[in-house]
Amino acid sequence: MFYDHQQIEKKWQKYWEDNQTYKTSNNTDKPKFYVLDMFPYPSGAGLHVGHPLGYIASDIYARYKRHQGFNVLHPVGYDSFGLPAEQYAIQTGQHPAITTEQNITRYEEQLRKIGFSFDWSREVRTSDASYYKWTQWIFIELFHSWYNKDTDKAESISTLIKHFEEQGTEGLNANQNDELNFTSEEWKNASEIDKEDILLNYRLAYRAETTVNWCPALGTVLANDEVKDGKSERGGFPVFQKKMMQWSMRISAYSERLLQGLKTLDWPQPLKDSQEYWIGKSQGAQVKFEIEGHSNEIVEVFTTRPDTIFGATFMVLAPENPLVETITTAEQKIEVDTYIEETSKKTERDRMSDVKNVSGAFTGSYAINPFSGEKMPIYISDYVLMGYGTGAVMAVPAHDERDHRFAKKFNLEIKKVVETEEDVQEKSFDSKDSVCVNSDFLNGLNYSDAKALIISAIEKRGIGHGTTNYRQRDAIFSRQRYWGEPVPIYYKDGMPYTLPTSALPLELPEVEKYLPTEDGDPPLGNSKTFAWDEANQKIVDTNLIDEKTVFPLELSTMPGWAGSSWYFLRYMDPKNDEVFANKELSDYWGQVDLYIGGSEHATGHLLYSRFWNMFLKDKGYINNDEPFQKLINQGMILGMSAFVYRIDGTNKYVSKNLAKDYQVQEIHVDVSLLKGTTDELDTEAFKAWRPDYADAEFILEDEKYITGREVEKMSKSKYNVVNPDDICNEYGADGLRLYEMFLGPLEQSKPWNTQGLSGVYGFLKKFWNLYFNEDQFKVSDEEPTKAEYKVLHTLIKKVVYDIENFSFNTSVSSFMIAVNELQKIKCNKRNILEPLAVIISPYAPHICEELWSLLGHNESVEFEKFPVLNEDYLVEDEIQYPVSVNGKMKFKISLSAQLSAKEVEETVLQDEKMQQILEGKTPTKIIVVPHRIVNIVI
C-alpha cells in the first residue's frame, strides 16, 4: 500500500479537530505538565521553515508527556497588538484589527498543517477586549500598590496612606522616585491634588517626566531593545532622546528579587548572565559634593570605589542632569547647549557601548572634593547616563579607563591613589588587590578596609552613606500609538485616576486616522468618543470634556510587552470573565514547566513577565514567584541566500566565477528563481521577477548563469525563505518535523537544505513498509525473537534519554537505525511494531496515527502509555572475545556472557586454535577484560 502522506495528514488533522483530541481538561487528579512556546506575533509574511523549530521541539515533549500519563497544557495564542499592523493601517487606512485577523488566519492554517498538538480551545489574543480587560486590571492593581522594603513585597496603597496618616514619612522604607519628608499633620492638611502627587512618587505604575527614545517617524516612544545603532529596529528611522511625561513600571523595586530568583531557574547560563548584567547590582557609597558659588546646589554621586575619592580630580554629569542648566556659566552656555543637542540623537544603549569616542563640554563650574578640599571642574559627557545612579560621576582618571580617556582628551589632572608600578599618566590601573596611596588616612589600607573606613567617614560628616545600586531602570510603559491596550486612566485637575474595574474593558475607540492629532496628541486624540463621565460611570463623547463630571482619558496606549507579560496565566483559565485565572487552577498549573523561545527576549519579555508574576504573587493572586521553570533557547534555521552580480552602472549581470573581472554590486535574488536544487539562475524567470530586471543582460559561463550562495539568517528581505506549506505538500508535515529535528542540536543554528529532506522521506516510507507485505497490511501476532526485542528496547532506552535531554536530532538517527535493522530481519511482529508506532509518534504523529488505526485501535495513539524499557533484552547472551597473543590479535571466540574471568581464561586455553599457538608452552601472563578482550603473553 502506497504511503500517501497528503491524504493521511489531512485525515488525521481533521480527526484531531473533530474529536478535540488535544483539548486539555482541568482534571486535578492527574499530575500536570505545562509546555509553552514564546508568544508568536502574527506577521503578514506568515511562517517560514525557521519559525516552527522550537514549536516542533515543544510539541514532541508535550506528546511524550501525554504518553507518560501527564495532564499536559500545551496552548497557543497571538501577541496581536504591535507596530507592523498599525504602520500598514497608516499607509492604507485599513483597520489594524482586519490585518491582524487575516494574519492570524494564515498563521493558524500553517500551524495546523504541521500537526501541532495545541489545545486550540484555549487560544488567546492580546488584542481581544476580553483579554486586555485583564491587562488593564493588572495595571490598575499596580497603580494602587507600592513597594514596602521592610516586608520586601508590593502592598496595597491603602497601607501607605495609613502610614502617612499615623507617622508621615517617619520610619517609611519604600521604593520611590524622590526622597520626601513630611509629618502626619502635613499629610492630613494636604489638598487632594497634593496627596495624589505624593502617592505618584510611590506607586508601582506611575507617571513622571522621563528621558525616552523618541522616534518622530513612528510617532512613538521605543524601548531600549527596540532601538539599534540610534535607529528604530522597525523601519530604521532616527531615534532621539527626549524628556516626556510617561507612564512607567517600577521594576527597579524588584531588582534584588529578580537577581536572586535566577538561582532557582533551569535556564541557559548566557541568558542568566545577560539578565544579571542588565540588572547590574553594585555596592558602594552615595556622596554629596558642594558646588563653588552655588550654596543651594550639590552634586550627588554613586560610586562603587569610594576608597579612591582622594583621586577624584573632576566631575562629569549626564547631559540630561537638571543641574546642568543651573550651574552652566554664561561663557559656556552655547558649547553646553550644542553638546546636549548632539547627545539627544544617541540612545542610552549607543552611549553605553561607544567606548572609543571621547566627547564632552565644560560647564564652567567647580565642585569641591570633600576630603582633599581641591576644586574639581564639572563637565558633561554622554558616557554618563541619567538613569544610572544619580546621573553624575566623580572621575578618578588614574584608576578608571573611561575617566582616563576623558582626562587625556581635556588635559585634566591624573592623580594616583592606588599603589602600582604602572605609569598612570599613560594608562589607568584598576585593582582591588593593591593598597591606597596619596589618600591621607587611607594610606596603606587594602581595598575592603579602605572602603569600610571611607564610608564610615562619609556618614560621620553627613555627606552620604553606603548603599547598593542597580543599573536596571524603571520600564517606560506609554506608547503614542493606536494599536495597543488603552490605559484605564482619566485625568481630573491634571492628576491621574483609575477607571473602576466595572468599566473594564476600556475598549479601543474608532478613529478616522491612525496618525497623531494636529496638536501632537497620540492617535487616540482623534476619537470623538473617548472621555469618562465620572458621575454616570461611562464612556461619553469627547466634546463633553470640561462639563462638571466629564474628564479626559489617557491617550497613550500600553507597550507590546504588556499583554505578553502574563499571557501564560490566562491560558490556565482563558474564558473566565470574573478573574484573570481561577486561583484553584493557577495553583494546579503553577509554573510553565518547559518554555521554548529565542534568546533575543532575555532583557525584555523575560524580565517583564518575571516582574509581573512576582507582583501578582505579592498580591496573593498566584502562588509561584517565577513564571518559567525550565527555558530552552532554540537556535536559528539559516537560509541559503543566492546573489547575482550587476556590473556597476549597467543592467548587465555577470556569472559568479567571472565577477572578479568587473566592478560589480552583489544583489540578493529570490532562491525560488534557481533551477531545481542547483545554483543556476533561471534567467527568464529573473527577468519576469521585477520590472527593473525585464531588460537584464547576462554574461554566462558554460552557457549558464551561476549565482553566489551564502548561509545567512532566513528572512523575507534576503529572499531566502522556504515556505513550510511547500515542504508539507511535497514531503509531508511528518517529513518537515523529522527533518528540522534531524538538522542538529536544538540550541544550535544550522543551515536549511531542502535536498536533505529526501533522506527523511525515504525513512518514513521504510517505516511504513514494515507494516505491509506486497501492498497488504500484514502484522503477525507471533512472539518476537530476542533479537527483535533487543532492537525495540535499544530504541526505547535511547529515545527516552534523548527526549528527556532535548537531544531530538539523535533520536531521529536512532529511528533510522532501528527501522533498518527491523527491515533486515524482516520483522512484522505486532509486539514490536505497535510500541514502535508509539515511540515515533511524538515526532511523526500523522503516520503513526494511521498505522495505529490499521493495527486495530479505535482511540488515538496520543494517550497510549509510552513503552517501558526492559533491560533484560539488552543483556548480551554471548560475547565475541578477540584473543591476542604477545600483542597480536590471533582469533575471536564466542563465549557465554555469564562466564567469570577465570572461566573465560580456562575456556580459551582449552580452545583448539590456542593449543596450536601454545605448542605445549605455558603462558607467562593471562589478562581477561570481562566482555572485552583476552590478552596472553607466552
BAKOLLUM-107475 format. One line per 10 residues: number of its first residue (from 1); for each residue y, z, x of C-alpha. Coordinates in steps of 0.25 Angstrom, whole numbers, padded with zeros to 4 digits. Example, Ala and Ser with C-alpha at 12.3 -4.5 7.8 and 13.67 -1.06 7.14 Angstrom:
2
1	-0018 0031 0049 | -0004 0029 0055
REM end
This chain:
938
1	0000 0000 0000 | 0013 -0005 0006 | 0023 0006 0010 | 0035 0003 0001 | 0046 0013 0005 | 0057 0008 -0005 | 0048 0009 -0017 | 0043 0023 -0012 | 0056 0029 -0009 | 0063 0024 -0022
11	0051 0030 -0030 | 0052 0044 -0023 | 0067 0045 -0023 | 0067 0043 -0038 | 0055 0053 -0039 | 0063 0064 -0032 | 0075 0061 -0040 | 0068 0061 -0054 | 0060 0073 -0050 | 0071 0081 -0043
21	0061 0083 -0032 | 0071 0090 -0023 | 0079 0098 -0033 | 0079 0112 -0027 | 0077 0124 -0036 | 0083 0137 -0034 | 0069 0143 -0034 | 0072 0156 -0026 | 0057 0159 -0025 | 0055 0149 -0014
31	0061 0150 0000 | 0073 0141 0001 | 0077 0131 0012 | 0091 0125 0011 | 0093 0111 0019 | 0107 0105 0019 | 0113 0093 0025 | 0128 0093 0028 | 0136 0089 0016 | 0138 0073 0016
41	0151 0067 0014 | 0148 0054 0005 | 0156 0043 0012 | 0157 0029 0007 | 0149 0023 0018 | 0136 0030 0014 | 0125 0035 0023 | 0121 0028 0036 | 0108 0032 0043 | 0114 0042 0051
51	0118 0051 0039 | 0104 0055 0034 | 0099 0060 0047 | 0102 0075 0044 | 0098 0073 0029 | 0084 0068 0033 | 0082 0079 0042 | 0086 0090 0032 | 0078 0082 0021 | 0066 0083 0030
61	0068 0098 0032 | 0071 0100 0017 | 0058 0093 0013 | 0050 0101 0023 | 0055 0114 0018 | 0051 0110 0004 | 0037 0107 0009 | 0037 0121 0015 | 0040 0127 0001 | 0055 0130 0002
71	0065 0128 -0009 | 0073 0118 -0002 | 0088 0116 -0005 | 0092 0102 0001 | 0105 0098 -0007 | 0115 0086 -0005 | 0129 0084 -0009 | 0142 0078 -0005 | 0154 0083 0003 | 0162 0073 -0006
81	0177 0077 -0004 | 0183 0070 0008 | 0193 0061 0014 | 0186 0047 0014 | 0185 0047 -0001 | 0200 0051 -0002 | 0204 0040 0008 | 0197 0030 0000 | 0204 0035 -0013 | 0218 0033 -0006
91	0214 0019 -0002 | 0208 0014 -0015 | 0213 0024 -0026 | 0198 0027 -0029 | 0196 0042 -0033 | 0188 0049 -0021 | 0178 0054 -0031 | 0174 0040 -0034 | 0172 0036 -0020 | 0165 0049 -0017
101	0155 0047 -0029 | 0152 0033 -0024 | 0149 0038 -0010 | 0140 0050 -0015 | 0132 0040 -0024 | 0130 0031 -0011 | 0126 0043 -0003 | 0117 0049 -0013 | 0110 0035 -0015 | 0108 0035 0000
111	0103 0049 0002 | 0093 0047 -0010 | 0088 0035 -0003 | 0084 0043 0009 | 0076 0052 0001 | 0082 0066 0004 | 0077 0078 -0004 | 0090 0083 -0009 | 0092 0091 -0021 | 0102 0081 -0028
121	0104 0090 -0040 | 0112 0100 -0031 | 0121 0089 -0025 | 0136 0094 -0024 | 0149 0086 -0021 | 0161 0093 -0015 | 0170 0084 -0024 | 0164 0088 -0037 | 0173 0098 -0044 | 0160 0107 -0048
131	0158 0109 -0033 | 0172 0110 -0028 | 0175 0121 -0038 | 0167 0130 -0029 | 0174 0125 -0017 | 0187 0129 -0024 | 0181 0142 -0028 | 0177 0145 -0013 | 0192 0142 -0009 | 0197 0152 -0020
141	0187 0163 -0014 | 0192 0160 0000 | 0207 0161 -0005 | 0204 0174 -0011 | 0197 0180 0001 | 0202 0186 0014 | 0194 0190 0027 | 0192 0204 0030 | 0190 0206 0045 | 0185 0220 0043
151	0174 0216 0033 | 0172 0203 0040 | 0172 0195 0028 | 0180 0188 0017 | 0185 0197 0005 | 0192 0195 -0008 | 0207 0194 -0006 | 0208 0206 -0016 | 0203 0215 -0005 | 0214 0211 0004
161	0224 0213 -0007 | 0219 0227 -0009 | 0220 0230 0005 | 0235 0225 0005 | 0237 0234 -0007 | 0232 0246 0000 | 0235 0244 0014 | 0243 0232 0016 | 0239 0225 0029 | 0235 0238 0036
171	0220 0238 0040 | 0218 0224 0036 | 0209 0216 0045 | 0210 0202 0039 | 0209 0187 0043 | 0223 0182 0041 | 0233 0172 0045 | 0245 0181 0049 | 0245 0196 0052 | 0252 0202 0040
181	0257 0217 0039 | 0261 0224 0026 | 0259 0237 0019 | 0252 0239 0005 | 0266 0241 -0001 | 0271 0228 0005 | 0259 0221 -0001 | 0261 0227 -0015 | 0276 0223 -0015 | 0274 0209 -0010
191	0276 0198 -0020 | 0264 0190 -0025 | 0268 0178 -0017 | 0269 0187 -0004 | 0255 0193 -0007 | 0249 0179 -0009 | 0256 0174 0004 | 0250 0187 0011 | 0236 0184 0005 | 0236 0170 0010
201	0236 0176 0024 | 0222 0181 0022 | 0215 0172 0012 | 0203 0164 0017 | 0209 0152 0010 | 0224 0152 0013 | 0236 0143 0014 | 0244 0143 0027 | 0252 0134 0036 | 0243 0127 0045
211	0243 0117 0056 | 0234 0106 0051 | 0228 0092 0055 | 0237 0083 0046 | 0233 0069 0044 | 0244 0061 0038 | 0236 0048 0035 | 0225 0056 0028 | 0236 0065 0022 | 0228 0078 0024
221	0225 0089 0034 | 0212 0087 0042 | 0203 0098 0048 | 0201 0098 0063 | 0187 0092 0062 | 0193 0080 0054 | 0202 0076 0066 | 0198 0069 0078 | 0208 0066 0090 | 0220 0068 0082
231	0216 0059 0070 | 0208 0061 0057 | 0193 0059 0058 | 0194 0051 0046 | 0203 0039 0048 | 0208 0042 0061 | 0222 0046 0057 | 0232 0054 0065 | 0232 0069 0062 | 0244 0079 0065
241	0245 0094 0066 | 0254 0099 0054 | 0257 0112 0048 | 0254 0113 0033 | 0251 0123 0023 | 0236 0122 0021 | 0224 0130 0015 | 0215 0136 0026 | 0202 0143 0026 | 0201 0156 0034
251	0189 0152 0042 | 0194 0160 0054 | 0191 0173 0047 | 0176 0169 0049 | 0177 0165 0063 | 0169 0176 0069 | 0158 0175 0058 | 0157 0160 0059 | 0155 0163 0074 | 0144 0174 0072
261	0137 0166 0061 | 0134 0155 0071 | 0124 0164 0078 | 0116 0165 0065 | 0115 0150 0063 | 0104 0140 0068 | 0114 0129 0071 | 0115 0119 0083 | 0122 0127 0095 | 0132 0116 0097
271	0137 0118 0083 | 0137 0133 0084 | 0145 0131 0097 | 0155 0122 0090 | 0158 0132 0079 | 0159 0143 0089 | 0169 0135 0097 | 0177 0131 0085 | 0178 0146 0080 | 0182 0149 0094
281	0181 0164 0096 | 0189 0170 0107 | 0193 0185 0111 | 0206 0189 0117 | 0219 0194 0114 | 0231 0191 0105 | 0244 0193 0114 | 0259 0193 0110 | 0269 0187 0119 | 0284 0189 0117
291	0294 0176 0118 | 0306 0177 0126 | 0319 0176 0117 | 0311 0177 0104 | 0309 0192 0101 | 0303 0190 0088 | 0292 0180 0093 | 0279 0182 0100 | 0269 0172 0105 | 0255 0178 0102
301	0243 0172 0109 | 0228 0174 0108 | 0221 0173 0122 | 0207 0175 0126 | 0211 0179 0140 | 0222 0190 0139 | 0217 0194 0153 | 0225 0182 0158 | 0238 0186 0151 | 0245 0188 0165
311	0243 0173 0168 | 0249 0168 0155 | 0261 0160 0160 | 0265 0152 0148 | 0262 0151 0133 | 0258 0140 0124 | 0260 0139 0109 | 0253 0129 0100 | 0264 0119 0095 | 0262 0123 0081
321	0265 0138 0084 | 0276 0143 0075 | 0282 0150 0087 | 0285 0136 0094 | 0297 0133 0084 | 0303 0147 0087 | 0302 0148 0102 | 0305 0134 0106 | 0319 0133 0112 | 0329 0122 0108
331	0327 0115 0122 | 0312 0114 0120 | 0312 0110 0105 | 0311 0095 0106 | 0300 0096 0116 | 0292 0106 0108 | 0294 0099 0095 | 0290 0085 0101 | 0277 0092 0106 | 0274 0099 0093
341	0275 0085 0086 | 0265 0079 0096 | 0255 0090 0095 | 0255 0089 0080 | 0247 0075 0082 | 0236 0083 0088 | 0225 0090 0081 | 0220 0104 0085 | 0207 0098 0090 | 0214 0088 0099
351	0223 0099 0105 | 0211 0107 0108 | 0203 0096 0114 | 0214 0090 0122 | 0214 0098 0135 | 0219 0087 0145 | 0233 0084 0139 | 0243 0096 0142 | 0256 0096 0134 | 0266 0106 0129
361	0280 0109 0127 | 0289 0122 0132 | 0295 0130 0120 | 0306 0135 0129 | 0302 0150 0126 | 0294 0160 0134 | 0284 0171 0131 | 0283 0184 0139 | 0270 0187 0145 | 0268 0202 0140
371	0261 0206 0153 | 0267 0198 0164 | 0281 0198 0158 | 0283 0184 0162 | 0289 0173 0154 | 0279 0162 0148 | 0285 0149 0144 | 0280 0145 0130 | 0274 0131 0128 | 0268 0123 0116
381	0256 0115 0118 | 0245 0108 0110 | 0234 0115 0117 | 0237 0128 0109 | 0233 0128 0095 | 0240 0136 0084 | 0227 0138 0077 | 0220 0145 0088 | 0224 0159 0092 | 0239 0161 0090
391	0244 0146 0094 | 0249 0152 0107 | 0242 0154 0121 | 0246 0162 0133 | 0244 0152 0144 | 0237 0156 0157 | 0236 0143 0165 | 0229 0149 0177 | 0217 0152 0168 | 0217 0142 0157
401	0215 0127 0158 | 0224 0122 0147 | 0235 0132 0151 | 0233 0128 0166 | 0235 0113 0162 | 0247 0117 0154 | 0253 0125 0165 | 0252 0114 0175 | 0258 0104 0165 | 0270 0112 0163
411	0271 0119 0176 | 0269 0133 0171 | 0265 0145 0179 | 0250 0147 0182 | 0246 0162 0185 | 0232 0166 0190 | 0227 0179 0183 | 0212 0177 0184 | 0207 0178 0199 | 0202 0165 0205
421	0202 0157 0218 | 0206 0145 0209 | 0220 0139 0210 | 0225 0142 0196 | 0237 0133 0199 | 0227 0121 0199 | 0217 0125 0189 | 0215 0136 0179 | 0204 0147 0181 | 0197 0153 0169
431	0187 0164 0171 | 0183 0177 0165 | 0175 0181 0178 | 0187 0184 0186 | 0198 0195 0187 | 0213 0196 0183 | 0223 0194 0194 | 0239 0194 0193 | 0237 0201 0180 | 0243 0215 0182
441	0234 0226 0176 | 0223 0216 0174 | 0221 0212 0189 | 0206 0213 0194 | 0200 0215 0180 | 0189 0206 0175 | 0191 0197 0162 | 0185 0207 0152 | 0192 0219 0157 | 0206 0212 0159
451	0205 0206 0145 | 0202 0220 0139 | 0213 0227 0147 | 0224 0216 0143 | 0220 0216 0128 | 0222 0231 0129 | 0236 0230 0136 | 0240 0219 0125 | 0236 0228 0114 | 0243 0240 0120
461	0256 0232 0122 | 0255 0228 0107 | 0256 0213 0111 | 0242 0209 0106 | 0227 0212 0104 | 0213 0208 0108 | 0208 0198 0098 | 0197 0188 0094 | 0202 0174 0091 | 0195 0161 0085
471	0198 0147 0087 | 0194 0143 0073 | 0206 0141 0063 | 0206 0142 0048 | 0201 0130 0041 | 0212 0121 0034 | 0208 0119 0020 | 0218 0110 0014 | 0217 0094 0013 | 0229 0086 0008
481	0219 0077 0001 | 0214 0073 -0013 | 0199 0072 -0012 | 0195 0087 -0009 | 0194 0100 -0017 | 0207 0105 -0023 | 0211 0118 -0018 | 0211 0128 -0030 | 0225 0134 -0027 | 0238 0133 -0035
491	0252 0138 -0030 | 0261 0148 -0036 | 0274 0151 -0029 | 0269 0144 -0017 | 0257 0153 -0016 | 0242 0148 -0018 | 0233 0154 -0029 | 0219 0150 -0032 | 0215 0144 -0045 | 0206 0153 -0054
501	0191 0149 -0052 | 0191 0146 -0067 | 0200 0134 -0063 | 0190 0128 -0053 | 0187 0117 -0050 | 0201 0113 -0047 | 0198 0098 -0048 | 0204 0087 -0040 | 0215 0081 -0049 | 0217 0066 -0051
511	0227 0060 -0042 | 0234 0046 -0042 | 0233 0044 -0027 | 0226 0051 -0016 | 0238 0052 -0006 | 0247 0063 -0004 | 0259 0064 -0014 | 0273 0059 -0011 | 0277 0073 -0008 | 0266 0074 0002
521	0257 0083 -0006 | 0242 0081 -0005 | 0235 0071 -0015 | 0233 0081 -0026 | 0248 0082 -0027 | 0247 0068 -0035 | 0239 0075 -0046 | 0246 0077 -0059 | 0237 0088 -0064 | 0236 0098 -0053
531	0243 0111 -0056 | 0238 0124 -0060 | 0242 0131 -0073 | 0240 0146 -0070 | 0243 0151 -0084 | 0233 0142 -0090 | 0223 0141 -0078 | 0222 0126 -0078 | 0226 0113 -0070 | 0238 0106 -0076
541	0248 0095 -0074 | 0255 0095 -0060 | 0269 0093 -0067 | 0267 0107 -0073 | 0269 0114 -0060 | 0281 0123 -0060 | 0278 0127 -0074 | 0276 0142 -0075 | 0261 0143 -0073 | 0258 0129 -0066
551	0256 0129 -0051 | 0253 0118 -0041 | 0239 0117 -0036 | 0235 0115 -0021 | 0236 0100 -0017 | 0227 0101 -0005 | 0212 0099 -0006 | 0201 0106 0001 | 0195 0100 0014 | 0182 0093 0015
561	0175 0105 0020 | 0178 0114 0008 | 0167 0109 0000 | 0157 0107 0011 | 0159 0122 0015 | 0150 0127 0004 | 0142 0116 -0002 | 0129 0121 0004 | 0131 0133 -0006 | 0133 0124 -0018
571	0120 0117 -0016 | 0113 0130 -0020 | 0119 0130 -0034 | 0126 0117 -0036 | 0128 0117 -0051 | 0133 0131 -0053 | 0147 0132 -0060 | 0148 0147 -0059 | 0147 0149 -0044 | 0146 0140 -0031
581	0132 0145 -0030 | 0124 0156 -0037 | 0122 0168 -0027 | 0107 0169 -0030 | 0106 0154 -0026 | 0115 0155 -0014 | 0107 0167 -0009 | 0094 0159 -0011 | 0098 0147 -0004 | 0106 0155 0006
591	0110 0147 0019 | 0107 0132 0022 | 0094 0133 0030 | 0096 0119 0036 | 0109 0111 0037 | 0110 0098 0044 | 0122 0090 0047 | 0132 0085 0058 | 0138 0093 0069 | 0151 0088 0066
601	0153 0099 0056 | 0152 0110 0066 | 0166 0115 0065 | 0170 0110 0051 | 0160 0111 0039 | 0150 0121 0046 | 0161 0131 0049 | 0168 0130 0036 | 0155 0131 0028 | 0151 0143 0036
611	0165 0150 0033 | 0164 0147 0018 | 0150 0152 0018 | 0154 0165 0025 | 0165 0167 0015 | 0156 0165 0003 | 0146 0175 0009 | 0158 0185 0011 | 0161 0184 -0003 | 0147 0187 -0007
621	0144 0173 -0014 | 0133 0169 -0004 | 0124 0177 0006 | 0124 0169 0019 | 0135 0169 0030 | 0131 0156 0035 | 0128 0143 0027 | 0119 0135 0036 | 0108 0142 0044 | 0102 0130 0052
631	0110 0118 0055 | 0106 0105 0062 | 0116 0094 0067 | 0109 0081 0065 | 0112 0070 0076 | 0118 0057 0072 | 0111 0044 0070 | 0119 0034 0078 | 0121 0019 0075 | 0119 0007 0084
641	0132 0000 0083 | 0134 -0015 0086 | 0146 -0021 0093 | 0152 -0035 0094 | 0161 -0039 0106 | 0174 -0046 0102 | 0182 -0053 0112 | 0196 -0048 0113 | 0206 -0056 0105 | 0195 -0065 0098
651	0185 -0065 0087 | 0174 -0068 0097 | 0162 -0059 0099 | 0154 -0059 0111 | 0140 -0054 0112 | 0137 -0041 0119 | 0132 -0046 0132 | 0143 -0056 0134 | 0154 -0046 0130 | 0156 -0041 0144
661	0163 -0054 0148 | 0174 -0053 0138 | 0185 -0043 0133 | 0179 -0038 0120 | 0180 -0028 0109 | 0168 -0021 0105 | 0167 -0020 0089 | 0157 -0013 0080 | 0149 -0022 0071 | 0140 -0019 0059
671	0126 -0017 0064 | 0121 -0024 0051 | 0126 -0037 0058 | 0116 -0037 0068 | 0103 -0045 0067 | 0091 -0037 0063 | 0089 -0026 0073 | 0095 -0034 0085 | 0109 -0033 0092 | 0112 -0047 0088
681	0124 -0049 0079 | 0123 -0058 0066 | 0136 -0065 0069 | 0137 -0072 0056 | 0136 -0058 0049 | 0146 -0053 0059 | 0156 -0064 0055 | 0154 -0061 0040 | 0155 -0045 0042 | 0170 -0045 0043
691	0181 -0055 0040 | 0187 -0053 0055 | 0174 -0058 0061 | 0172 -0070 0052 | 0176 -0080 0063 | 0170 -0072 0074 | 0164 -0080 0086 | 0153 -0075 0095 | 0149 -0077 0109 | 0134 -0075 0109
701	0123 -0072 0120 | 0110 -0080 0118 | 0115 -0084 0104 | 0116 -0070 0099 | 0128 -0060 0097 | 0123 -0047 0103 | 0130 -0034 0099 | 0133 -0022 0107 | 0125 -0010 0102 | 0129 0005 0103
711	0124 0018 0097 | 0135 0025 0090 | 0138 0035 0078 | 0133 0028 0066 | 0146 0025 0058 | 0151 0015 0048 | 0163 0011 0057 | 0153 0007 0068 | 0145 -0002 0059 | 0132 0004 0064
721	0128 0012 0051 | 0114 0010 0046 | 0113 0012 0031 | 0101 0021 0027 | 0099 0013 0014 | 0095 0000 0022 | 0085 0009 0030 | 0079 0015 0018 | 0077 0001 0012 | 0070 -0005 0024
731	0063 0007 0030 | 0063 0018 0018 | 0070 0031 0017 | 0058 0038 0024 | 0059 0028 0036 | 0074 0032 0037 | 0071 0047 0036 | 0060 0046 0047 | 0068 0037 0056 | 0080 0046 0056
741	0072 0058 0060 | 0064 0050 0070 | 0076 0045 0077 | 0077 0058 0085 | 0080 0073 0084 | 0089 0077 0072 | 0100 0083 0080 | 0102 0071 0090 | 0110 0058 0087 | 0101 0045 0088
751	0103 0030 0086 | 0099 0023 0074 | 0089 0011 0076 | 0085 0004 0063 | 0073 -0002 0071 | 0067 0011 0073 | 0064 0012 0058 | 0053 0003 0059 | 0044 0013 0066 | 0047 0024 0056
761	0044 0014 0045 | 0031 0010 0051 | 0027 0025 0052 | 0029 0026 0037 | 0020 0014 0034 | 0009 0020 0043 | 0011 0034 0036 | 0010 0027 0022 | -0002 0019 0026 | -0010 0031 0030
771	-0012 0033 0015 | -0017 0019 0012 | -0029 0010 0015 | -0027 -0005 0012 | -0015 -0002 0003 | -0023 0008 -0005 | -0018 0023 -0005 | -0030 0029 0001 | -0031 0044 0005 | -0044 0051 0008
781	-0048 0065 0003 | -0057 0066 0015 | -0055 0078 0024 | -0047 0074 0036 | -0053 0075 0051 | -0048 0085 0061 | -0040 0074 0068 | -0033 0070 0055 | -0029 0085 0052 | -0024 0086 0067
791	-0015 0074 0065 | -0009 0081 0052 | -0008 0095 0057 | -0002 0090 0071 | 0009 0083 0062 | 0011 0096 0053 | 0014 0104 0065 | 0023 0094 0071 | 0031 0091 0059 | 0033 0106 0055
801	0038 0109 0069 | 0047 0097 0069 | 0053 0099 0055 | 0056 0114 0058 | 0063 0110 0071 | 0070 0098 0065 | 0063 0088 0074 | 0061 0078 0064 | 0060 0066 0074 | 0047 0071 0080
811	0041 0073 0066 | 0042 0058 0063 | 0035 0055 0076 | 0024 0065 0072 | 0023 0058 0059 | 0021 0045 0066 | 0010 0050 0076 | 0003 0057 0064 | 0002 0045 0055 | -0002 0036 0067
821	-0014 0046 0070 | -0018 0047 0056 | -0018 0031 0055 | -0026 0030 0068 | -0037 0039 0062 | -0036 0033 0048 | -0033 0046 0041 | -0031 0045 0026 | -0035 0059 0022 | -0027 0066 0011
831	-0027 0079 0019 | -0019 0072 0030 | -0011 0062 0022 | -0006 0072 0011 | 0000 0082 0021 | 0005 0070 0030 | 0014 0065 0018 | 0019 0080 0016 | 0023 0081 0031 | 0030 0067 0032
841	0037 0069 0018 | 0050 0076 0023 | 0053 0065 0032 | 0048 0053 0023 | 0048 0059 0009 | 0046 0046 0001 | 0034 0040 0007 | 0027 0054 0007 | 0030 0056 -0008 | 0024 0043 -0011
851	0011 0046 -0002 | 0011 0060 -0008 | 0011 0054 -0022 | 0000 0044 -0018 | -0008 0056 -0013 | -0009 0060 -0028 | 0003 0071 -0029 | 0012 0071 -0040 | 0022 0081 -0034 | 0032 0077 -0023
861	0027 0079 -0009 | 0040 0087 -0007 | 0034 0100 -0011 | 0021 0099 -0005 | 0018 0110 0005 | 0020 0105 0020 | 0007 0104 0027 | 0003 0117 0035 | -0001 0116 0049 | -0016 0119 0053
871	-0016 0121 0068 | -0032 0121 0067 | -0031 0106 0066 | -0023 0105 0079 | -0033 0113 0087 | -0040 0103 0097 | -0055 0103 0095 | -0057 0096 0109 | -0048 0095 0121 | -0049 0084 0131
881	-0048 0091 0145 | -0044 0082 0157 | -0053 0087 0169 | -0046 0086 0182 | -0053 0087 0196 | -0045 0090 0208 | -0032 0086 0200 | -0038 0073 0195 | -0042 0071 0180 | -0057 0066 0180
891	-0061 0066 0166 | -0058 0072 0152 | -0067 0081 0144 | -0066 0085 0129 | -0069 0099 0126 | -0068 0109 0114 | -0054 0115 0113 | -0061 0128 0110 | -0067 0129 0125 | -0061 0140 0134
901	-0056 0136 0148 | -0070 0142 0154 | -0078 0133 0144 | -0070 0121 0147 | -0072 0123 0162 | -0087 0124 0160 | -0088 0112 0151 | -0080 0103 0161 | -0088 0108 0173 | -0101 0104 0166
911	-0096 0090 0162 | -0104 0079 0168 | -0091 0072 0174 | -0087 0085 0180 | -0101 0087 0186 | -0100 0073 0193 | -0086 0077 0198 | -0090 0090 0204 | -0103 0085 0211 | -0109 0099 0211
921	-0096 0105 0217 | -0090 0118 0211 | -0075 0117 0207 | -0066 0126 0215 | -0056 0127 0203 | -0056 0124 0188 | -0044 0125 0179 | -0045 0123 0164 | -0032 0122 0156 | -0037 0124 0142
931	-0035 0112 0133 | -0029 0104 0144 | -0036 0101 0157 | -0047 0105 0167 | -0044 0105 0182 | -0055 0106 0192 | -0054 0107 0207 | -0066 0104 0216
REM end
